[in-house]
C-alpha cells in the first residue's frame, strides 16, 4: 500500500513514461542481487533491473518482451526506520532512487539530487 501511494505522488510528467515495469517488494535481496552490485545484503534497499528508459525505442520502437523491475527490500528498509513516518519517507526515497535508475541516472548523478 505504501509503495502504491508513493507511486501516485510521482509527477505526471514522469508517470507517463512508466510502461512495462513491475514494482515488487521482497524481504531481502538475493545473493545474486548483492553480488552483482558488490553490496552487503543488509545495505541494499532497492534495485532496478532492466533497460533504462533512455536506451529504449529506436527506429522500429519494438517493445521489450519482459518488464523492467524495481524491487524494494522491505526488511532492510524497516531495519533503518524507527517510526512509521520514517518508513514512509524511506520507501519514497528508495523508490524515487530506483525510478532515477529507470530514467538512466547513475549513482553519482542520483547522489547530487538526494542532497
VOKOLKOL-34428 format. One record per residue: z, x, y of N, C-alpha, C in turn; residue in one letter. Coordinates in steps of 0.05 Angstrom, whole numbers, plus 5000, padded with zeros to 4 digits. Each point is the difference from the previous one (the first is absolute). Layout:
N
ZXYZXYZXYA/...
END
This chain:
115
500050164976500049845024500050175025X/501650215001500150175024497450145004X/498650084979497550135002497949815012X/500049754991498249805010500549955030X/502549995007500749965029499050235017X/500350244989499150245015497049995003X/498549934979497149985002499149805021X/501549785001499349795019500350105029X/501750195004500550115027497950205009X/498350094981498050195008498149885020X/499150155020498149895019497449914987X/498949785010497649884988497750205000X/499950185019497750195001500050184976X/502450044987500150164976499849834974X/501249775001500049834976497149924991X/498249985019497349924993498650204982X/501050255000498850204983501150014972X/502149854995501250004974498449834980X/498550144984498549864979500250164974X/500449874979500250134974502350204999X/502349935010502350175000502449854989X/501450134981502349874987502550155010X/502149855006502550115008502049924979X/501350214988501949944978502650145006X/502149914987502650125002500950084972X/500850264998501050104974502850125006X/501650024979502750125003499850285010X/498650174985499950295005497150104996X/499350225012497450124995499950124972X/497750014988499750134974499850305004X/500250154978499850295001497250075010X/498049854993497350045009499849985031X/501349805011500049965029501350245014X/502350084991501450215013498750274995X/498950044977498650254994497550045017X/498649795004497550005016500650085029X/502349935009500750055028502050235003X/500850114978502150225001502449905016X/500949764994502349885013502249944980X/502550015009502249934983499949694996X/500749924976499949714993501649835019X/502450095008501849845017499150005029X/498250175008499150025028497549835006X/498649934980497549855004500649705004X/499349905023500649725007497649824995X/497650115004497549844997497750184993X/497849884992497750154991497549835004X/497950125013497449885002498250134979X/498549854986498250104980497349855003X/497950155004497449875003498250165018X/498049865011498150125019500849915028X/500650195018500749925027497749845013X/500849815017498049825012497750155014X/500550215015497850145014497950114981X/500750054975498150124980498649784984X/500549755006498749784986497449935013X/498549844987497549905012497750184993X/498350045019497650164995497649835003X/497750114992497549865005499949734987X/500849984975499849754985502549835001X/502250115011502549865002500949884973X/499850164979500749924973503150004998X/501249774994503050004998501050164977X/502350115003501350154978501149794980X/499650054974500849804980503049964996X/501550225004502949974997501449995027X/502149855001501449995026501450265007X/500250065026501850215009502849894996X/502050184999502749904996501950145019X/502049855009502350115014502449924983X/501550204992502449954984502550075016X/501949825001502550065013502150034978X/501750215002501950064980502849895008X/500649774990502349845008502750164999X/500650124977502650134996500350245019X/497950145005500150235019500549905028X/498649795008500449885027502849905002X/501049854980502749905002502150225001X/499550224988501950224999500550135027X/498249975018500450125027500849805021X/500549754991500749795019502849894993X/501649945021502649904995500449715009X/498049895015500249725009497349874995X/500049745000497549854997498150065023X/501050035024498450075023498650274996X/501450204990498850264995497949974978X/500649844980498149964978497349885011X/500249805017497649885011498550205017X/501450165016498750205017498750214983X/501350084978498850214983497649904984X/500149754991497749894987497649995019X/500549925024497949985020498950295006X/501850195004499150275006498450124977X/500949964975498650104977497349874996X/500049745003497449854997498150095021X/500950025025498250095021499050284996X/501750184989499250274994497750004979X/500349844979498049984979497449875011X/500349805017497749885013498550215016X/501550185013498750225014498350174982X/501050064976498350144980497549844993X/500449744997497749824994497850035022X/500950045025498150035022499250295004X/500750174981499050275000501750215015X/502449935009501750195014501450194980X/500250255008501450204984503049985006X/501650154983502950015005500550115028X/498650215008500450125026499549805023X/497849854997499449805021502149775000X/500949924977502049794998502750095013X/500750254996502550105012499949985030X/497750045013499849975029500649715008X/499049814985500449715007502949914994X/501350134981502649914991502250105018X/499450185018502150105019500649815022X/
END
